[in-house]
């Protein structure tokens, strides 16, 4: 953010870097601050004269389709409360940094309040639908190489509960002979993920036909990314599009995304009685509170809990 109207914004980003924040996190902060900076320029507000009312107006701006992205493009859809709060949080963090560095700020960080977020109930397809989705590449892909690769992708996703970003960046040298995967996850948090025997089988079948110098496990076979032999990797968009296509072919009513498969991984572990603390480790969650929602996500789990633990469950 050269020549920024936000004082010390470059120093703020450097501070994130030296404190070991991921490149993706730093990029997100920079992008969100750029949107805020552009807003101030458009409405001709100097940062030093920023007021609480200006923050309120910016919040309304973010929630409208009048907003511009960091690339100066018009926002085509309304931002979700999650996205709005993320962008407001970036300003909060920036203001806190200025205070920590003994700079004056026009408004206190706490003056930036978050939007209320309604927590929707997590929906996952039935287990048999998840299995159908995982097996879909074998049934619908005419190209054998694509079928083997996509089947391996979905087998690994559901076997491990990896985030989609973790899967596309998965390197072969991070998988050992026992099917353990070393993962450097969100916030550079380290953990192990574990392949099931069937996932190992399909991954091996794919690796037999995979010819590439790329360190990444899952690679494109065509398209612009296929030309970069040393660093080629599958894109998240491709995986999202294939899931959408398979879901339509299978007539699965519940919306499905790579994150849905991660939800399903945790939900079905919980339904079978897995300890929430163990699920927390497997998912790489910082807080157990984030994980325990999976335990309560399924109506079937609630019903099973009622039948198993109600004090008057036995018939006299």
N, C-alpha and C positions, 0 to 999 in steps of 0.2 A: 504494500500500500504506500508507494512513494508519493511524496507531496500530499500527504493526507491532511484533511482539515481536522482530523481527530488527533489531538496531541499525543505523542509517544505511542502511537498504535504499533509502529514497527518494533519498538522496545517491548511492548506487551506480547507480541507474537514471538519474539526472541526469548522472552521469559518462559513462555510455554515450552519452547524447544529445549532449553537448557534444563527444564524440570521434567524432561522425558515424556512429554505428551507425544502421541502418535502424529505422523504426518497428516493423516486424515482428519484428526481432531483440530490440528492447527489450521488446515485448509478450511474447515467448517467455520471456525472463528473468524478467519480473515474474510470469508465470503459474507458472513452475517454482518460483520462490521461495515463492509462495503455497502451493503443495502442501507444500513442506518446512515452512513456518511452521505450517500446519494440523496436520501430523503431530506437531510438537513440542507443540502445544497439547493434542492428543488424548491423548498419552502423558505429559503434564504434565512436560515437560523444559524447564528454562530454558536459553536459548541459551548463556549464560555457563558452564553446567555440562555442556555437550555433550562426549561422549567418543567415542573411536573405535568402541566397541561400539554406541553410539547410531547412528552413521553406518552400521554394518553392518546394524543392525535396519531403518533407513530404506531401505537398498538392498533388503532382503528384502521390505519393505512395498511398494516400487515394483513389484516383480516378482510381487506377488500380486494377486488380484482384490478384496482387502480395501481397497485404496487408494481415496482420494477424489480427484476432479479438483479443479481450482481453483474450479469452480462448486459444490463440495460434492456432486457426483454420484458414485454408485458406479462404480468402474471395471469395465466389463463384460467386457473381454478382457485377457489378459496383455500387458503392454508388451513391445515388442521390445527386444533389447539396445541398439539404436541410440537408442531413446527413453529408456531408462533412463540411458544414458551422457550423453545431452543434459541430463537433469535433474540428474544428479550434477555435470556440468560447470558448471552454473549456480551451484551452491553453491561449487565450487572458485573460480570467478571472483569471487564475492562475498567469499570469505575473502581472496583475494589483494588485493582492493580495500581491505579493512580493514587489512591489513598495510601496504599502500602509504601509507595515511593515518595510520599509526602507532597504530592501535587494536590492542588485544590480541585474540587469537582463541583459542577453547578447544581447537581442534585445527588442526594445520597443513594447508594445502590438499593437500599430497601424500599425506595420510592417506586421502584419498578416491580409491579405486582404481576404475578402470572395469571393467565386465563384459567378458568375452571375447566377441568378435564373430566368428562364423563367416562368412566371405565366400562367399556363394553365387555360382555361375557365372551371369554375365549371360545371360539367355535373350531372344532376339528372334525374332519370326516370320520365316519366309522372305520374301524381297523381294516375291514375287508376292502373299503374304498381306497385307503392308503396303500394297501398291498397291490390293488389293481393299478394305481398310479405308478408305483415303483416298477411294476412289471410292464407298463405301457410301451416303453421303447422297444422291447423284444417283440411286441405284437403289432406296432404301428410303423416303425421305421423300416424303410426298404433297404437303406444302405446299412450293411452289416457292421461296418466300423462305427457309424453313428449310433446304431442300436446298442452295441457293446459299451461304448463310452457313456451314453446317456443312462443306460441301466446301472452302470457302476456309480454314476453321479448320485442317482436317487437312492441306491442301496447304501452308499456312504452317508448321505444326508440323514436318512432315518436311523441308521445304525448308531450314529455318533451324536446327533443333535447339533452338529456344527452350524455356525452362522454361515450365510451364503458367502460373505466376504472371506471367511476362514477357509471355505471349501475351494473357491477359485484361486486362492493363494497357497493352497496346499502343495508342498514339494515332496517329491518321492523320498528324499533322504530323511523326512520327518516320520516315516512309517517304519516300524520295526517288524521283524519276522513273526511276532506274536499278534500283530494287528493293533498295536498301540500307536496312537498318533500324538506326537508332541505338538501342542497348539500354543502359539503366542497370540492370545486373543485380544479383546477389547481392553483398552487401557494398558496394553502390554502385559496382561495377566497371563501367567503360564499355567497350563494344565495338561492332562492327558485325556484323550478321547479314545474310545475302544470300538473296533470293528467287530461285527458279528461274523460267525463262520460263513454265512451266505454272502455277506458283503465282501469278505476276503476273496471268496471264489470269483465273484463277478468282477472285482477289481483286478484279479490276476488274469482273467479272460481278456479284459480290456488292455492291460499292460503288454500282453503278448503281441497285439497288433499295433501298438503305439510306437511310432518311430519319430523321435524328435530329440534335439539337443536341449530343449527347454527344461529347466528344473521343475516346472509346474506339472502336476500330475495330469490335469484335465486340459487338453489343448484343442483348438479349433482345427478342423480338417479343410476348411475353405473360408473365404472372406479375407478382409484386410489383415486381421490378426494372425492368419495362417502363414504370412510371409516373413514374420519375425521369428526365425527358427530358434533363436537363443532365448527369447523371453516370452514366447507365445503362451497364452493361457485363455481358457474359455471365459466368456463375459457373463456377468450376472444377468444382463438383459436377455441373453440367449436362453439361459436356464428358466427365467421367468416366462418367456414366450412359449417354451416347450411345455411347461407345466400347464399353462393356460390352454394350449392345444390339446394335450392329453385329457385334461379335465372335461373339455367340451366333447371329445370323442367318447368318453366314458359316462357322460351325463351325470357328473357329480355336482350336486346342487350347492354344496358349501363352497364358498370362495377358497381357493387354495393358492398359496405362494410358498417360496422357499421357507419363509418364517413359519408358515402353517405347519410344515413338516417338522420343524424344530418344536413347535407347540405340541404336535402329536407325539413326538418322541418323549417329551416330559410328561404329558398327560397319561399315556399308556403305561409308563413306568410307575406313575403315582397310583393308577388304578390297580396295578398288580401288587401294591403295598410297598413300593420303594420308599426309603427314608428320604424326606425332603432335603436333609443336609447332604446326602449323597447326590441327589439330583442337582443341587446347587453347585457342587464340585464339577459334575459332568457338563453342566451348561456354562460354567465359568462366570456365574453371577457373583457380584460383589456382596449382595445382601440376601439373606435368607428370605426376607419379605418378598423379594422379586420372584422367588422360586415357589413359595407356598401357594401362590394363586393357582398353580397347575394342579395342586392337590384337590382344590375345590372347583376346578373348571368343568368337571364332567358330571352330568346328572346321574350317569350310571355309577360313578364312584360314590356320590352322595347316597344313592339308593342302597348300594352294597354296605356302606358304613352304617346306615340305619338298620338294615337287616342283621348285621353282624354284632352290633354293639348296643342296641336298645335293651334296657334292663328287663323289659317284658317281652323279649323276642320269642321266648319258648312258650309253646301252647301246653296248658295243663290238661 
